Amino acid sequence: MASFKKISKKATAILIAVITVFSVTSSAFFKVDAANRSNIPVVYVWGMGQENLYNDIGTENEKMIYPMQDTMEYLTAAAKENLSVFAKAFFTQKWDEFCDVLCKVITDMCSDMKLEKNGEPRENSGIKWDWPQNPLPDRKRWGTYWIYDYTFRYDWRRSPVLVADTLNEYINDVCRATGQKKVALVGRCLGTAIVSSYLTKYGGDRVSECIMYVGTANGALICSKAFCGEIKIDADGINRYVNDITLSETDYIDEFLKASIDLMEKTYKLDIAAWAVNNVYNKIYLNINPRTLRDSYGTFPSYWSMVSDNDYEKAKDVVFYGADRSEYEGLIEKTDDYHENVQVPLSETLSSLEKDGVKFAVIAKYGKQMTPVTSENNVISDEMVKLSEASFGAVTSEVDETLSEEYLKAAEENGTIKYISPDKKVDASTCLFRDSTWIIKDIDHNKFPACIDELMYEFINSNGELTVNNNERFPQYLVFDEEKGTFSPMNSENCSTSEERWNRSWFEDYKAVFKGIFTLIKNYFTDLFKKNKE
C-alpha cells in the first residue's frame, strides 16, 4: 500500500506537471493564434482569376476553361506561323490581313471563356462550389475566426451588381451559422467592386467593419485604357518595369538583360522601337480592339467595372465600334448599372454608411512601375492600379518626381503635412478615409502577404478604432521587404527603395553587361571542355 501511495504521488505530481506545462503552452499558443484571428466572422471577397472556371459543369463534356492551358505555346506557335503576314504588313504598311489574323488568334484563344452578348455565362458555365446546397458551419475556434474562414466564391466574369445578390445570401448564411448579427467585410481587387455593389444595394446593417484592399472599384488603369484604345508603349516605363520583374532565374543573366535594356534606353534605341510600335497601333487599334474585346474580355461585366469614370463613354465607343449596339443591350445595361449606380456615387455611398456606423479601412500599394502599355505609364501604381484610385483620392506625384515644394509648403501651412509620405510622393489627406488608409510601398498588386492580414486583423479586432495615428506598428506609410515578407514603418532612410532600383549608372550597366558576356563565354568553354573530356 505504501508503495502504491508513493507511485500514486509520483504519478499525480507528473500529471500536475504535465497539466501545468500544457496550460502554459496552450495559453501561449492561444495568445499567438488570437493575435491573428478575428473576434467576429470575416467575409472575404477576393478578386479576378482566383476561381477556376468550367464549361458544361456536371456533364460528360465538362471542361476547365480557366486557367487557360498552354497559352504561351499557343501564342508562340501562332507568331511563328504568321510571321510572314506581319512582315508583309510592315513593309507594305497595309495592316488589314495582319489585323484579321491577330483577331482570330486572340478570339480563338478566349472562345471558351467569353460570355453571351447579354453579359451572361452560357448554360452550366462558371465555378464549382457546393454552397448554398450545403449551409455553412460555425468555424469558430477558441472563440475567434480566421480571416479566410468565410471566403466568398463567385464567377468573376459576371456583373458585380448581380454577384452582390449572392453575396447578400452568403452573408446572411454566415450570420445564421455563427449567431452573429454582423460580419466584417473585406473586398480585395475586383472584390471591392462586389463589396461596393453589395453596400449600394443592401446597405451596412450586416456590416461592422469594411476593408477595401488594393481596390479596382474606381478603375484599373490597364483594363480601362485597353477598353478605350489608349495603349501606348513607353521606353522609360519599359526600363523601370524590367527592373521590377525577374527576366531570368540566373542572376547574372537577369542583370545582363536589365543592364542591356537600360543602355538601350539611354541611347534612345528603346524610344525608337516604342515610337514604331505606337505608330502602327494608332493606325490599327479600331480594327483590333473592338473585335477582340467583343469576343473575349469585353463581354465580362466585371471587367467593365474596372473602367474608370473618365474612360467609360470612350470605352463604349471603342468596344462597340462598328457593331449594332442593340445586339449587346443586355451587356450594356449591366455595365451602365454598375457605372452609374455604384461607381460614380461610390464615395458618397461609403461616406453615408460611415455616418451610419460602418467602420472603413483602405489598404493600397505603390512603388511598382505600371505595366508600360498605357497612355499613363508615369503614374504611381502597384503595377495594375493607380494609387490615386485604389486609395480613394490620394494626390500623388509622377513616378520619377516628388510633390512640388509649393505643395509641401501649403501642406505645412494648412496642417496636413503629417499625411505626406516620407518620400514626398503621396498626400493621403485628400483620401476619403484619410485616418484609416494605409499605403504600402514596394509591393506589387498580386502579392498578398500575411503581414497585411495582420493589419486587417488589428483593424477588425479594434472594432474599427485603429487609425494611422494610434498604433506605432501601423502608421499610414509602410515599406515592404520582399525577402522577409514583412513591412516596416516608412522613414527618411528606407523610403527611396524604388528609385534606387530604377536609376542605374552607365558604369553599373557596362559592368553588368561585360560580366554577363564574360560569364556566358566562360560557361560555354567549360561545358565544351567537359564534353570533350567525357
C-alpha positions as CSV (number, residue, x, y, z in Angstrom):
1,M,0.0,0.0,0.0
2,A,2.8,2.4,0.9
3,S,4.5,1.6,-2.3
4,F,1.3,2.3,-4.2
5,K,0.9,5.6,-2.4
6,K,4.4,6.6,-3.4
7,I,3.7,5.6,-7.0
8,S,0.4,7.4,-6.9
9,K,2.0,10.6,-5.5
10,K,4.7,10.5,-8.2
11,A,2.0,9.9,-10.9
12,T,-0.1,12.7,-9.5
13,A,3.0,15.0,-9.4
14,I,3.8,14.1,-13.0
15,L,0.2,14.6,-14.1
16,I,0.1,18.0,-12.4
17,A,3.4,19.0,-14.1
18,V,2.1,17.9,-17.5
19,I,-1.2,19.8,-16.9
20,T,0.8,22.9,-15.8
21,V,3.1,22.8,-18.8
22,F,0.2,22.1,-21.2
23,S,-1.8,25.0,-19.6
24,V,1.1,27.4,-20.0
25,T,2.0,26.4,-23.6
26,S,-1.6,26.2,-24.7
27,S,-2.2,29.7,-23.3
28,A,0.8,30.9,-25.2
29,F,-0.4,29.2,-28.4
30,F,-3.9,30.7,-27.9
31,K,-2.4,34.2,-27.5
32,V,-0.3,33.8,-30.6
33,D,-3.2,32.5,-32.6
34,A,-5.7,35.0,-31.2
35,A,-3.4,37.8,-32.4
36,N,-4.0,36.6,-35.9
37,R,-7.7,35.9,-35.7
38,S,-10.9,37.9,-35.7
39,N,-13.4,38.4,-32.9
40,I,-16.2,38.3,-35.5
41,P,-16.6,36.3,-38.7
42,V,-14.9,37.9,-41.7
43,V,-16.5,37.5,-45.2
44,Y,-13.5,37.8,-47.6
45,V,-14.3,38.6,-51.2
46,W,-11.2,38.1,-53.4
47,G,-10.5,39.2,-56.9
48,M,-10.5,38.1,-60.5
49,G,-8.8,34.9,-61.6
50,Q,-9.0,33.3,-58.1
51,E,-11.5,30.7,-59.0
52,N,-11.2,28.0,-61.7
53,L,-13.9,28.3,-64.4
54,Y,-15.6,25.4,-66.2
55,N,-17.9,24.8,-69.1
56,D,-20.6,22.1,-69.2
57,I,-20.4,21.5,-65.5
58,G,-21.9,18.2,-64.4
59,T,-21.9,16.7,-67.9
60,E,-19.6,14.3,-69.7
61,N,-18.2,17.2,-71.6
62,E,-17.1,19.2,-68.5
63,K,-14.0,21.2,-69.3
64,M,-11.8,23.6,-67.3
65,I,-11.6,26.9,-69.2
66,Y,-9.6,28.9,-66.7
67,P,-6.7,28.8,-66.0
68,M,-6.2,28.6,-69.8
69,Q,-3.8,25.8,-70.7
70,D,-0.7,26.1,-72.9
71,T,-1.3,29.8,-73.6
72,M,2.3,30.7,-74.3
73,E,2.8,27.7,-76.5
74,Y,-0.3,28.6,-78.5
75,L,0.8,32.3,-78.9
76,T,4.4,31.3,-79.8
77,A,3.2,28.8,-82.5
78,A,0.7,31.4,-83.9
79,A,3.5,34.0,-84.1
80,K,5.8,31.7,-86.0
81,E,3.0,30.6,-88.3
82,N,2.1,34.2,-89.2
83,L,5.5,35.9,-89.2
84,S,5.3,36.4,-93.0
85,V,1.9,38.1,-92.6
86,F,3.4,40.6,-90.2
87,A,6.5,41.1,-92.4
88,K,4.2,41.8,-95.4
89,A,2.2,44.3,-93.4
90,F,5.3,46.0,-92.1
91,F,6.8,46.6,-95.5
92,T,3.6,47.5,-97.3
93,Q,2.0,49.3,-94.4
94,K,-1.3,47.6,-95.2
95,W,-2.4,46.0,-92.0
96,D,-5.8,44.5,-92.7
97,E,-4.7,41.0,-93.2
98,F,-2.5,41.2,-90.1
99,C,-5.4,42.5,-88.1
100,D,-7.6,39.7,-89.2
101,V,-5.0,37.1,-88.2
102,L,-4.4,38.7,-84.9
103,C,-8.1,39.0,-84.0
104,K,-8.6,35.3,-84.9
105,V,-5.7,34.2,-82.7
106,I,-7.0,36.1,-79.7
107,T,-10.6,35.3,-80.1
108,D,-9.9,31.6,-80.7
109,M,-7.8,31.6,-77.5
110,C,-10.6,33.1,-75.5
111,S,-13.6,31.4,-77.1
112,D,-14.3,29.1,-74.2
113,M,-14.3,31.9,-71.7
114,K,-16.3,34.6,-73.3
115,L,-19.9,35.3,-72.2
116,E,-23.0,35.7,-74.2
117,K,-23.8,39.1,-75.9
118,N,-26.1,39.9,-72.9
119,G,-23.2,39.5,-70.5
120,E,-24.4,36.2,-69.0
121,P,-22.4,32.9,-68.9
122,R,-23.6,30.1,-71.1
123,E,-25.6,27.3,-69.5
124,N,-23.6,25.2,-67.0
125,S,-20.6,27.6,-67.2
126,G,-19.0,29.0,-64.1
127,I,-17.3,27.8,-60.8
128,K,-17.8,24.6,-58.9
129,W,-19.0,25.3,-55.3
130,D,-21.3,23.2,-53.1
131,W,-22.7,26.3,-51.3
132,P,-25.7,27.0,-50.9
133,Q,-26.6,23.4,-51.2
134,N,-24.6,22.8,-48.1
135,P,-25.3,25.5,-45.5
136,L,-22.2,27.0,-43.8
137,P,-21.0,25.7,-40.4
138,D,-19.7,27.8,-37.5
139,R,-16.0,27.8,-37.9
140,K,-15.2,29.4,-34.6
141,R,-12.1,28.1,-32.9
142,W,-11.0,29.4,-29.4
143,G,-13.8,31.9,-29.7
144,T,-12.3,33.6,-32.8
145,Y,-12.3,33.3,-36.6
146,W,-9.6,33.0,-39.2
147,I,-9.8,35.7,-41.9
148,Y,-10.3,33.2,-44.6
149,D,-12.9,31.0,-42.9
150,Y,-15.7,32.5,-44.9
151,T,-14.2,33.2,-48.3
152,F,-16.9,34.1,-50.8
153,R,-16.5,32.5,-54.2
154,Y,-18.0,33.7,-57.4
155,D,-17.8,33.6,-61.2
156,W,-15.6,36.7,-61.6
157,R,-16.8,37.3,-65.2
158,R,-20.3,38.3,-64.1
159,S,-21.8,41.7,-63.2
160,P,-20.7,42.8,-59.7
161,V,-24.2,44.1,-59.2
162,L,-25.7,40.7,-59.8
163,V,-23.0,38.9,-57.8
164,A,-23.9,41.2,-54.9
165,D,-27.2,39.4,-54.6
166,T,-25.5,36.1,-54.0
167,L,-23.1,37.8,-51.6
168,N,-26.1,39.1,-49.6
169,E,-27.4,35.5,-49.3
170,Y,-23.9,34.3,-48.2
171,I,-23.6,37.0,-45.5
172,N,-27.0,36.0,-44.2
173,D,-25.9,32.4,-44.0
174,V,-22.7,33.3,-42.2
175,C,-24.7,35.2,-39.6
176,R,-27.1,32.3,-39.2
177,A,-24.2,29.8,-38.8
178,T,-22.3,31.9,-36.3
179,G,-25.1,33.5,-34.4
180,Q,-23.7,36.9,-35.2
181,K,-25.7,39.9,-36.3
182,K,-22.9,41.4,-38.3
183,V,-19.7,40.5,-40.2
184,A,-16.5,42.2,-41.1
185,L,-16.3,42.5,-44.9
186,V,-13.1,42.5,-46.9
187,G,-13.0,43.2,-50.7
188,R,-9.8,42.6,-52.5
189,C,-9.0,43.8,-56.0
190,L,-12.2,43.1,-58.1
191,G,-13.8,42.1,-54.8
192,T,-14.0,45.8,-54.0
193,A,-16.5,46.2,-56.9
194,I,-18.6,43.3,-55.5
195,V,-18.5,44.8,-52.0
196,S,-19.3,48.2,-53.3
197,S,-22.3,46.8,-55.2
198,Y,-23.4,45.0,-52.1
199,L,-23.2,48.1,-49.9
200,T,-25.0,50.1,-52.5
201,K,-27.9,47.6,-52.8
202,Y,-28.2,46.3,-49.2
203,G,-26.6,49.0,-47.0
204,G,-24.5,48.3,-44.0
205,D,-26.9,46.7,-41.5
206,R,-25.0,43.4,-41.6
207,V,-21.5,45.0,-41.7
208,S,-19.5,46.2,-38.7
209,E,-16.1,46.9,-40.5
210,C,-15.3,47.0,-44.2
211,I,-11.8,46.9,-45.7
212,M,-11.2,47.9,-49.3
213,Y,-7.9,46.2,-50.2
214,V,-6.0,47.2,-53.4
215,G,-9.4,48.1,-54.9
216,T,-10.4,48.4,-58.5
217,A,-13.9,49.7,-57.8
218,N,-12.8,53.1,-59.2
219,G,-10.9,51.6,-62.1
220,A,-7.9,49.5,-63.0
221,L,-5.7,51.5,-65.4
222,I,-4.6,48.7,-67.7
223,C,-8.1,47.4,-68.3
224,S,-9.5,50.9,-68.5
225,K,-7.1,52.1,-71.2
226,A,-7.3,48.8,-73.2
227,F,-11.0,49.2,-73.4
228,C,-10.8,52.8,-74.7
229,G,-8.0,52.1,-77.1
230,E,-5.3,54.1,-75.3
231,I,-2.4,51.6,-75.5
232,K,1.0,53.2,-75.5
233,I,4.5,51.7,-75.2
234,D,6.8,53.9,-73.2
235,A,10.6,53.5,-73.2
236,D,11.2,54.8,-69.7
237,G,8.3,52.7,-68.4
238,I,9.7,49.5,-70.0
239,N,13.1,50.2,-68.4
240,R,11.6,50.7,-65.0
241,Y,9.3,47.7,-65.4
242,V,12.1,45.2,-66.2
243,N,13.8,46.2,-63.0
244,D,10.7,45.2,-61.1
245,I,10.4,41.7,-62.6
246,T,12.6,38.7,-63.0
247,L,13.8,38.2,-66.6
248,S,15.9,35.2,-65.8
249,E,16.2,32.8,-62.9
250,T,20.0,33.0,-63.3
251,D,21.2,36.2,-61.5
252,Y,24.0,37.2,-63.9
253,I,21.8,36.8,-66.9
254,D,19.0,38.7,-65.2
255,E,21.4,41.6,-64.5
256,F,22.9,41.4,-68.0
257,L,19.4,41.7,-69.6
258,K,18.4,44.6,-67.4
259,A,21.6,46.5,-68.0
260,S,21.3,45.9,-71.7
261,I,17.8,47.3,-71.7
262,D,18.9,50.3,-69.6
263,L,21.7,51.0,-72.1
264,M,19.2,50.8,-75.0
265,E,17.0,53.3,-73.2
266,K,20.0,55.6,-72.5
267,T,20.9,55.6,-76.2
268,Y,17.3,56.1,-77.4
269,K,17.0,52.7,-79.1
270,L,14.0,51.9,-76.9
271,D,12.4,55.2,-77.8
272,I,12.7,54.4,-81.5
273,A,11.2,50.9,-81.1
274,A,8.4,52.3,-78.9
275,W,7.6,55.0,-81.4
276,A,7.4,52.4,-84.2
277,V,5.0,50.2,-82.3
278,N,2.8,53.1,-81.1
279,N,2.7,54.5,-84.7
280,V,1.4,51.2,-86.0
281,Y,-1.1,50.7,-83.1
282,N,-2.6,54.1,-83.6
283,K,-3.4,53.1,-87.2
284,I,-5.0,49.8,-86.5
285,Y,-6.5,49.8,-83.0
286,L,-10.0,50.4,-84.2
287,N,-9.5,47.3,-86.4
288,I,-8.4,45.2,-83.4
289,N,-9.7,46.3,-80.1
290,P,-13.4,46.3,-80.9
291,R,-13.4,42.8,-82.5
292,T,-11.1,41.1,-79.9
293,L,-12.9,42.6,-76.9
294,R,-16.4,41.8,-78.1
295,D,-15.2,38.2,-78.4
296,S,-13.3,38.0,-75.1
297,Y,-13.0,40.2,-72.0
298,G,-15.3,42.9,-73.3
299,T,-18.2,40.5,-72.7
300,F,-17.3,40.4,-69.0
301,P,-19.4,43.0,-67.0
302,S,-16.8,42.6,-64.2
303,Y,-14.0,43.9,-66.5
304,W,-16.2,46.9,-67.4
305,S,-16.4,47.7,-63.7
306,M,-12.6,48.3,-63.9
307,V,-13.1,51.0,-66.5
308,S,-12.7,54.4,-64.7
309,D,-15.4,57.0,-64.9
310,N,-13.3,59.3,-67.1
311,D,-12.8,56.5,-69.7
312,Y,-16.2,54.8,-69.6
313,E,-18.0,56.6,-72.5
314,K,-15.0,56.4,-74.8
315,A,-14.6,52.7,-73.9
316,K,-18.2,52.0,-75.1
317,D,-17.5,53.9,-78.3
318,V,-14.4,51.8,-79.0
319,V,-15.6,48.4,-77.9
320,F,-18.9,48.7,-79.8
321,Y,-17.4,50.5,-82.8
322,G,-18.9,49.1,-86.0
323,A,-21.4,46.9,-84.1
324,D,-25.2,47.0,-83.7
325,R,-25.5,48.0,-80.0
326,S,-28.9,46.6,-79.8
327,E,-27.3,43.1,-80.0
328,Y,-25.4,43.9,-76.8
329,E,-28.3,45.7,-75.0
330,G,-28.2,43.3,-72.0
331,L,-24.5,43.7,-71.6
332,I,-24.6,47.5,-71.8
333,E,-27.5,47.6,-69.3
334,K,-25.3,45.7,-66.8
335,T,-22.2,47.8,-67.4
336,D,-24.3,51.0,-67.2
337,D,-25.9,49.8,-63.9
338,Y,-22.6,49.4,-62.2
339,H,-21.1,52.6,-63.6
340,E,-24.0,54.9,-62.9
341,N,-25.4,53.4,-59.7
342,V,-22.3,52.1,-58.0
343,Q,-19.0,53.6,-59.3
344,V,-19.9,57.2,-59.8
345,P,-21.7,57.8,-56.4
346,L,-19.4,55.4,-54.5
347,S,-17.6,58.0,-52.3
348,E,-20.9,59.4,-51.3
349,T,-22.4,56.0,-50.6
350,L,-19.4,55.0,-48.4
351,S,-19.4,58.3,-46.5
352,S,-23.1,57.9,-45.8
353,L,-22.6,54.3,-44.5
354,E,-19.7,55.6,-42.3
355,K,-22.1,58.1,-40.7
356,D,-24.5,55.1,-40.1
357,G,-21.8,53.3,-38.1
358,V,-19.8,51.2,-40.6
359,K,-16.1,51.5,-40.0
360,F,-14.0,51.7,-43.2
361,A,-10.3,51.0,-43.9
362,V,-8.4,51.2,-47.2
363,I,-5.2,49.4,-48.0
364,A,-3.3,50.4,-51.1
365,K,0.1,49.8,-52.6
366,Y,2.6,51.6,-54.8
367,G,6.3,51.7,-55.8
368,K,6.0,49.4,-58.8
369,Q,6.1,50.5,-62.4
370,M,2.7,50.4,-64.1
371,T,2.7,47.8,-66.8
372,P,4.1,50.0,-69.6
373,V,1.3,49.6,-72.1
374,T,-0.9,52.6,-71.3
375,S,-1.1,56.3,-72.0
376,E,-0.3,56.9,-68.3
377,N,2.9,55.0,-67.8
378,N,4.3,57.6,-65.4
379,V,1.6,57.3,-62.7
380,I,2.3,56.0,-59.2
381,S,0.9,52.5,-59.0
382,D,1.1,48.9,-57.9
383,E,1.7,47.7,-61.5
384,M,-2.0,47.4,-62.2
385,V,-4.0,50.1,-60.3
386,K,-3.3,53.8,-59.9
387,L,-2.6,54.7,-56.2
388,S,-5.0,57.7,-56.5
389,E,-7.9,55.3,-57.4
390,A,-7.0,52.5,-55.1
391,S,-6.7,54.9,-52.1
392,F,-9.9,56.7,-52.8
393,G,-8.3,60.0,-53.6
394,A,-4.7,60.4,-52.7
395,V,-2.8,63.1,-54.5
396,T,0.5,61.7,-56.0
397,S,3.5,62.9,-57.9
398,E,4.6,61.2,-61.1
399,V,6.7,58.1,-60.6
400,D,10.0,59.8,-61.2
401,E,9.2,63.0,-59.3
402,T,8.1,64.3,-55.9
403,L,5.3,66.6,-54.8
404,S,6.4,70.2,-55.5
405,E,8.0,72.5,-52.9
406,E,4.9,74.8,-53.2
407,Y,2.6,71.8,-52.5
408,L,4.6,70.7,-49.4
409,K,4.7,74.3,-48.1
410,A,0.9,74.6,-48.4
411,A,0.5,71.3,-46.6
412,E,2.7,72.6,-43.8
413,E,0.6,75.7,-43.5
414,N,-2.8,74.0,-43.5
415,G,-1.7,71.3,-41.0
416,T,-1.9,68.3,-43.4
417,I,1.9,67.7,-43.7
418,K,1.6,64.6,-41.4
419,Y,-0.3,62.9,-44.3
420,I,2.6,63.4,-46.7
421,S,4.7,60.2,-47.3
422,P,8.4,60.3,-46.2
423,D,9.4,60.0,-49.9
424,K,7.3,63.1,-50.6
425,K,5.4,61.4,-53.4
426,V,1.9,60.9,-51.8
427,D,-0.6,63.0,-49.9
428,A,-3.2,61.0,-48.1
429,S,-5.0,64.0,-46.6
430,T,-7.3,64.0,-49.7
431,C,-8.3,60.3,-49.3
432,L,-11.9,59.5,-48.5
433,F,-10.9,57.9,-45.2
434,R,-7.6,59.6,-44.6
435,D,-7.1,58.4,-41.0
436,S,-7.8,54.8,-41.9
437,T,-6.0,54.5,-45.2
438,W,-2.7,52.5,-45.2
439,I,-0.3,52.8,-48.1
440,I,2.4,50.2,-48.6
441,K,5.4,50.9,-50.8
442,D,7.4,48.4,-52.9
443,I,4.8,45.7,-53.2
444,D,3.0,44.8,-56.4
445,H,-0.7,44.3,-56.8
446,N,-0.7,40.5,-56.9
447,K,1.2,39.9,-53.6
448,F,-0.9,39.4,-50.5
449,P,1.5,38.6,-47.6
450,A,0.4,37.6,-44.1
451,C,1.7,40.9,-42.7
452,I,-1.2,42.7,-44.4
453,D,-3.6,40.2,-42.9
454,E,-2.2,41.2,-39.5
455,L,-3.1,44.8,-40.3
456,M,-6.6,43.8,-41.2
457,Y,-7.0,41.7,-38.0
458,E,-5.9,44.6,-36.0
459,F,-8.4,46.9,-37.6
460,I,-11.3,44.4,-37.2
461,N,-10.4,43.4,-33.6
462,S,-10.2,47.1,-32.6
463,N,-13.8,47.4,-33.8
464,G,-12.6,49.8,-36.4
465,E,-10.9,52.1,-33.9
466,L,-7.4,51.5,-35.3
467,T,-6.2,54.6,-37.2
468,V,-2.9,55.6,-38.8
469,N,-2.3,57.7,-35.7
470,N,-2.8,55.3,-32.7
471,N,-0.5,52.3,-33.3
472,E,3.2,52.7,-34.0
473,R,3.3,49.3,-35.8
474,F,0.8,50.5,-38.4
475,P,1.5,54.1,-39.4
476,Q,0.0,55.4,-42.6
477,Y,3.0,54.6,-44.7
478,L,4.8,51.3,-44.7
479,V,7.6,49.7,-46.8
480,F,7.5,46.0,-47.8
481,D,10.6,43.8,-47.5
482,E,10.0,41.1,-50.1
483,E,12.7,38.7,-48.8
484,K,11.4,38.7,-45.3
485,G,7.7,39.0,-46.3
486,T,7.2,41.8,-43.7
487,F,6.7,45.5,-43.7
488,S,8.1,48.3,-41.5
489,P,7.2,51.9,-41.0
490,M,8.4,54.1,-43.8
491,N,11.0,56.7,-42.8
492,S,13.6,59.0,-44.4
493,E,16.1,56.2,-44.5
494,N,14.1,53.5,-46.2
495,C,11.7,55.5,-48.4
496,S,13.6,55.6,-51.7
497,T,14.0,51.9,-52.5
498,S,12.1,52.0,-55.8
499,E,14.1,54.9,-57.1
500,E,17.4,53.2,-56.3
501,R,16.3,50.2,-58.4
502,W,15.3,52.3,-61.3
503,N,18.4,54.6,-61.5
504,R,21.4,52.7,-62.8
505,S,24.7,54.4,-63.7
506,W,26.5,53.9,-67.0
507,F,29.3,52.2,-65.1
508,E,26.9,49.8,-63.4
509,D,25.3,48.9,-66.8
510,Y,28.6,48.3,-68.5
511,K,29.9,46.3,-65.6
512,A,26.8,44.0,-65.7
513,V,27.0,43.6,-69.4
514,F,30.6,42.7,-69.5
515,K,30.2,40.4,-66.6
516,G,27.3,38.7,-68.3
517,I,29.2,38.3,-71.6
518,F,32.3,37.0,-69.9
519,T,30.4,34.5,-67.8
520,L,28.4,33.2,-70.8
521,I,31.7,32.7,-72.7
522,K,33.4,31.0,-69.7
523,N,30.4,28.7,-69.1
524,Y,30.4,27.8,-72.8
525,F,34.0,26.7,-72.9
526,T,33.7,25.0,-69.5
527,D,30.8,22.9,-70.9
528,L,32.7,22.3,-74.1
529,F,35.8,21.1,-72.2
530,K,33.6,18.7,-70.0
531,K,32.1,17.2,-73.1
532,N,35.4,16.6,-74.8
533,K,36.8,15.1,-71.6
534,E,34.0,12.7,-71.5
